Amino acid sequence: MCSPKLFVLTGGPGAGKTTLIGALAHAGFAVAPEAGRHVIRAEQAQGGTALPWIDPLAFAQAMLAHDAESYARLRTAPQPVFCDRGIPDVIGYLRLEGIPIPEAMWRAARAHPYQARVFICPPWRAIYATDSERRQTWDVAERTYAAMAGVYTELGYTLVEVPRAPVDTRVKFVREAVSSV
């Protein structure tokens, strides 16, 4: 059983997910921001070590906690909610890092199902950029995309690739896809 109103947008870093989420919010949709950036900002503000470049497992656990809280708060929303990544992304991240995935993370991914169709943004070199929170190389961005596609497919989701196009075209694509659900 999936949560029919929680739609995940996933993919590698720098593929336009957060920009698309922002545009969907501007269009009036409810959104859930990405856990990773939230955790990084919180950890940096308090001098914490649950950061991807210090303690990747603690970082993953913090993202899982954030995503589980968001899921609990939003799963019964009456309108569609767009999530900038979902719980399965944490598993993809650990795979990418070569870290064994705790069984509790698999259980969490199965216990918190999203809408069966997951929007995935493919790597897009023309818009890719790094910043103080996104330190991954282009190669890592491509491998992240593959890891996310693999995890969501393994968990039984259907991937819907978002076109590499201007954000207004992407918004229209997502709106049309959601209206057919």
DABEL-V435332 format. One record per backbone hydrogen bond with DSSP energy under -1.0 kcal/mol. CO is the residue of the C=O (numbers start at 1). NH is the residue of the N-H. If there is no record, write none. Layout:
# DABEL-V435332
CO,NH
CO,NH
This chain:
# DABEL-V435332
3,6
5,81
6,115
7,83
8,119
9,85
10,121
16,20
17,21
18,22
19,23
20,24
21,25
22,26
23,27
24,29
25,28
30,82
32,84
34,38
35,39
36,40
37,41
38,42
39,43
40,44
41,45
42,46
43,48
49,51
51,54
51,55
55,59
56,60
57,61
58,62
59,63
60,64
61,65
62,66
63,67
64,68
65,69
66,70
67,71
68,72
69,73
70,74
71,75
74,77
80,30
81,7
82,32
83,9
83,85
86,89
87,90
88,92
89,93
90,94
91,95
92,96
93,97
94,99
95,98
102,105
102,106
103,107
104,108
105,109
106,110
107,111
108,112
116,158
118,160
119,10
120,162
124,127
134,131
137,141
138,142
139,143
140,144
141,145
142,146
143,147
144,148
145,149
146,150
147,151
148,152
149,153
150,154
151,155
152,157
153,156
158,118
160,120
163,165
166,170
167,171
168,172
169,173
170,174
171,175
172,176
173,177
174,178
175,179
178,181
